[in-house]
Amino acid sequence: MQATRHAEMEAIDNLPEQLQKNGLSRLEVAEKFSKCYLYVTCEPCIKCAAALSTIGIKEVYYGCANDKFGGCGSILSLHSSSSELSVRFDFNFFPNFHSCSSFFVLCKPLFVD
């Protein structure tokens, strides 16, 4: 695990590796992605939203908006058919999922004594 990478990219890299260890083909791995749900504390950035769209993930749940780099509606809407990505799939996204908890997870270092 690379500590400097976004959680979405870790998930994208980790799942195929795990599935291929179980003997699944690339097509079967792609099919599994189309049934995946991803939960993250903050809205995926533009790069991560584009990657999630390209792999065909089903749904993304996030706690708080990313007003600087958000790729699921805050800045760009890379999850929908209207985006300009050449190879992509629509995915559903659900903002404000446990938003209070997400806020405290993101701010926890500020409250440590």
N, C-alpha and C positions, 0 to 999 in steps of 0.2 A: 504494500500500500504506500502510495506517495502522498505525503502530508500536504504538499503544496497544490495538489490538483483539486478541482471541484468534485463534489460527491457524485454528481451526475456522470462525469467521465470515469470515475472509479467503477460505478455500477455498470456502465457500458462495456468497460474492459473486463470486468470480473465475471459477468454472467456468461458470455460465450466460452470463456476459459473453463468455467465450472461445467457447463452443459456438454462441451466437447470431451471433457474427461469422462462423461457418462456415455460416450459413444454416439452423440447426436451429430448429424450432418449440418453443414452450413444452412441449408434450407430449413431444417428442423429448428435450428437456433433462431433464425429469422422469424419463424412461426411463433416461437416462445416469446420473443420480444413483443409481438403484436398483441400478446395477452398480458403483458406486464403493467404493473402499477408502480410508480415511483413516488416516494414521499421524501420531501426535502424541506428544510426550515425556511429557505429563501427562494424566491422566484428564480428559475434558471436564467443565467445570463444569455446573451445573444448566441454565443458560441455553443453553449450546452443545449439551448433550445433547438438550434439548427441540427446538432448531432442527434438529439432525441427524435426529431422529426424525420431525419434521414434513416434511422434504424427502424422506425415504425412503431415506437412505443405506444401503448394504448392510452394511458392516463397519467397525469402528473399532478400531485397534490403538493401545495406549498403554503407555508404559514404567512409570509409577509412579502410585499412587493419589493422589487429591486428597481428603485427609481432612477438609477444611473445606467444600468446595463440590462434591464429586464427584457427577455425574449418571448414572454408569454402575455404581452399586452401593455406592459408599462412603457416600453420604448418601441419595440417591434412586436409583431404578432406572427411569429414563425411557426405557430402551431396550426394555422388555418390555411385553407386552400388559396387565400388571397396573397400569401407570401410569395416572394420571388425566388425561392429555392428551386433548382431544376429537378432534383430527385428528392421527393419528400412525401410524407404521409401525414394526414391530419391526426392530431391527438387532442384529447380533451384535457383541460386543465381546470383545477379547482383552487382558486386563491383563498386566502384567509383560513386555511385548514389548521385548526388549533393555533390561531394567531397569537394569543397571549402566551402560550407555552413557547412558541417559536421566538417571541421577543425575549423571554427570559433566558432561553438557551443561547441566543446570540449575545446577550448583554451580561451573562453570568460573570465573566472576568471582572466587570466593573463593580460587582456587588460582593466580591470575595474580600474578607477581612485580612 
